[in-house]
């Protein structure tokens, strides 16, 4: 039985390559596409096989795993849980700009959704005088900081968001089940078979979901419209965030100019992503936020181009000629829609 499961797992990964073949055929996009599948495979194997026990969950940082326009300002943590268990989450809040934790019903392997089943944000968080925090995640309300779970909850997602990486420190967090068994369950062939199946389905399902998103955004190139928030929330988005996704396509001598008012809110950012909705190289100028951007009379101008035109807030295309993008407004009561246009770089000189 394990032999057949491994063979089916390998075949399923090969089939996931069809998602890459359905995307753009430039050498860079193809290379990034297969790297994306490799990253997803690493993450899903760890999540479904080595860190899958809901009785002994561990918070895991999503290191270099970029899914669905990952925020380069975020420290993401995830843990597998079950909705019929009770968990204690302890740690320190740190000085990082924003914190939230949500319980999710992850169905990427089935229908591309990861619906929220409970949320707890900074606005709701009570911190002890010594700076520590205790959160109880359960179906029944309990404790000062309570995170609701639902019968179909499968995981927790922590978002810790920087405004200024040089000055802020993220919190440290630990999770344990309350009144759980003393030792983890032993490995069984039946578990291995199911774990490999879930991992393969999750790789293919995740890649296919966000490839579909990109094709949706391609219908309105070089814009940042409101495509409707329900799709983004159903895929695990933060309910505090208003998402403006887009698709961009530029020639080497062109620039995408984005102009918008900026609402009064604790955090916002803009980022450039590749076709697979992975944030671009963090060592280059591919993102800006409320702290790093320059405003003029309260308005934001972003210039996306292959080289710095010397005006506005430049975002580097990092060798790409097309891809996706995202503007987030977090905690805002108003959600301005940017005005966008494509111009020649010469026009900006």
Helices and strands as residue ranges (DSSP letters): H 2-21, H 27-45, I 46-50, E 60-61, E 74-80, E 87-92, E 98-107, E 113-121, G 122-124, E 132-138, E 146-148, E 155-161, E 172-177, H 189-217, G 218-220, H 229-234, E 241-249, E 254-261, E 267-273, E 287-289, E 295-296, E 299-305, E 313-316, E 322-330, E 339-344, G 345-348
